[in-house]
Amino acid sequence: MELLDIQTLGFLVFFGFMASFIDSVVGGGGLISIPALMWTGLPPVTVLGTNKAAAVMGALTSFVAFVKSGKVDMWLIKRLFPLSLIGSGLGVLAVRLVPPDILRPLVVVMLVAVLLYSVLKKDWGRENHYAGMSARLLVLSCLVAFSFGFYDGFFGPGTGSFLLFAFLMAGFDFIGAAANARALNFASNIAAAVLFTYFGLVDFSYAIPMGLSMIAGAWCGARMALSKGTGYVRPLFIIMTTVLIGKQLVDLFK
């Protein structure tokens, strides 16, 4: 494992913290961490693997913070977590066979729909209306967990937004939706990080310092969300979804 120079180390620590601070609440941290890793000159595939290895450290931190706050529905997450884990592993295996960019136009459409619904429904997510799982809702939730786990391993952009939106649709408020979304995102990050490591696509000299800064960023981000409440999470969710749309459109028309 090579030693990084102080400038590169500081660069990774700063952008790792910022990426994880945002990602711990509404997702989208890859918009910051992936370009930062690409700037260092790592090969593109290694960038993806290194990013996942670092991100899983931050994802664990935010997950633990939300669990301790009591905002995670553990009954539900115990059932959905394995599905997200398996889905992500299959996604990583699939991405080695099929170019993931085929999904980009569909992702743009889905993100626009999520954004419009969130903006137009001004009171949506302010209060928790979740009344438990019916059999039908549980089946749908299992499909969502597996599908977006697969998507995160296969392509990734917008996973946090889609998961948060799904939990809002189930009746959770923004804080509860963010907490449960981070739990599933942690599961998909684990599987992706393990498989990228297995395939030798992680540079730990970059992943470890960035991951350590992501732990700090995730803790600060989760604490900020819990203390500020819905009034903080909802605007951040709308902003990050808008940025994600812009990024996907730019990549689509390159």
Sequence and secondary structure as in RCSB ss.txt:
>XXXX:A:sequence
MELLDIQTLGFLVFFGFMASFIDSVVGGGGLISIPALMWTGLPPVTVLGTNKAAAVMGALTSFVAFVKSGKVDMW
LIKRLFPLSLIGSGLGVLAVRLVPPDILRPLVVVMLVAVLLYSVLKKDWGRENHYAGMSARLLVLSCLVAFSFGF
YDGFFGPGTGSFLLFAFLMAGFDFIGAAANARALNFASNIAAAVLFTYFGLVDFSYAIPMGLSMIAGAWCGARMA
LSKGTGYVRPLFIIMTTVLIGKQLVDLFK
>XXXX:A:secstr
     HHHHHHHHHHHHHHHHHHHHHS THHHHHHHHHHTT  HHHHHHHHHHHHHHHHHHHHHHHHHHT S HH
HHHHHHHHHHHHHHHHHHHHTTS GGGGHHHHHHHHHHHHHHHHH TTTTSS       HHHHHHHHHHHHHHHH
HHHHT TTHHHHHHHHHHHTT  HHHHHHHHHHHHHHHHHHHHHHHHHTT   HHHHHHHHHHHHHHHHHHHHHH
HHH HHHHHHHHHHHHHHHHHHHHHHHT 
